[in-house]
Structures are given as C-alpha cells and as structure tokens.
Amino acid sequence: MPHPVFEEEFHGFTFTEVSDLGRPRYLVVGVPDVGLVGSIAASHLVRALGLEYRVGVDSYTALPPVLVIDKGNVMPPIRVYSKGDIAVLLSEIPLIPPVLPSFSAAIVEYARSRGIEYIISATGIGNPQRIQEEKPALYWLASDREAALLAGSLRDAKIPQQGILVGAYAMILKEAVRKRVHNLVILVDAYIDLPDPEAAARAVEAISSITGVKVNVEELLKEAELIRLRTKELMKETKSALARLGKGLEYRAPVLYT
C-alpha cells in the first residue's frame, strides 16, 4: 500500500492522499446505482484516460470491512483517480441508506476543500422501455446556474420536468445545493436491475462533451458482454441496497405537479 502524503477526515470518512491530487477542475462521481451506469462509466474513464490512484476513502464505522487487492497492492473500496483536469471517484461497494448523508456531505466538502469547481454525477434512470431504445435517452439536473451552463454542450439532453430522485446522487445534489457547490447530474435511461454498459457509454460521451476531454467509448461497447458478466454480482448487491433505499419511489409521479 502506498504511504499517505496527506490525510483528512470529513463527516466520519477519512480521505488519504497517497500522491498529489493536483488541481482537477472536475470530480466525476461513480457509485453503484441503477444499471451500474456510474460505476461502469467511472471505471472506463480511469482506464481510457490512464488516471492514477491518488486518494483512498474509507470509514471504520460507516463502511463494511472491505479491502481491494490489485496487483498485490491493498486499497480501500472507495478511491479517487486523477490526471490533469479530471478526477474520478469510484466505489467498489453499494452504499446503504444510513451511510448516504455523511458520505454525500464528505464528498461535497472534500471537493470544495480541494478547489474542485464542478462535481459531475453519472447515474441511470430505470426505464421499463429501455430494451426498445437503440440509443438511451439523456437527461440532466443541476444544483445551480453555473452547473447548468455545463450542460450547454449536451444538445440532445433534456431536463426532467417531473420525478423523484433517490439515493446517493440525490443526497450529493441536495448537499451541493445547500453548500453552494456546482453539481451537474447526468441521467441516462437504463435497465432497472441489469448492468447497462451501453447506457454507461452514453454517460461517458456526455462527460467527454462537458469537460472537453476526448474519451473513446468503442472499447467499452466492444466489451459490453464481458462487463455484464464481471459486474453481475455487484448488480445483485446494488439491487438489494437500492431496495432498502426505497428506490421504487422514482417510478411514481410526485404528489405536487404542475
């Protein structure tokens, strides 16, 4: 395990920097959620852009006793990779409901403390008609006007007019609004309980357009079946965690409508 060069705690989560994070402008957040869209997109960004492991995120009280082993190195289950303008937060484990408030607050506070300008969240929206879509539909939500301006390059994306967002991405957005941090949420139609690499590729294309960093998704699409096989157990764990979150609320209209 690399020796830490800096360590700080936010809301019960310890952020251990094992090398200099640099001054990234964007932090892309990818945690397990619908279709594993964020997780798959984040993993592809790390590989395609050659991002380097910079920060380990862990909590002895909020997270299960998990370590990740990679080429003989032991690492925490939540990590931040970066190079240049982009940092990517990747979680190997689904987050359970009691963890979300502190986790979301910690991510927003860490981003703000490191001078990161924008948090970009990527996730799926469960759509029963997904199988009929050749290209999954793209949507976005923003915490403020500055974050909304980032979406200007997404010509074929829409703002959801009604709905309910549940889970980690909802909590991060709520916290970003409260702390006046710029957060853009990219939402892609996805399979409700199956890994969806094609939806993740759509999210990666959106992130590439927003950040101006070119990312090729051909390899991601080519390996779609392999990715589905490799992530099926994580999808099962995530499905169980989402059920505890009340994720089904997303599939109904809000009480107040206009």
Secondary structure, DSSP 8 states (H G I E B T S, - for coil): ----SEEEEETTEEEEESS-----SEEEEE-S-GGGHHHHHHHHHHHHHT-EEEEEEE-TTTS-S--EEETTEEE-SEEEEEETTEEEEEESS---GGGHHHHHHHHHHHHHHTT--EEEEEEEEE-TTGGG-SS--EEEEESSHHHHHHGGG-TT-B--SS----SHHHHHHHHHHHHT-EEEEEEEEE-SSS--HHHHHHHHHHHHHHH------HHHHHTHHHHHHHTHHHHHHHHHHHHHHTGGGGGS--SS--
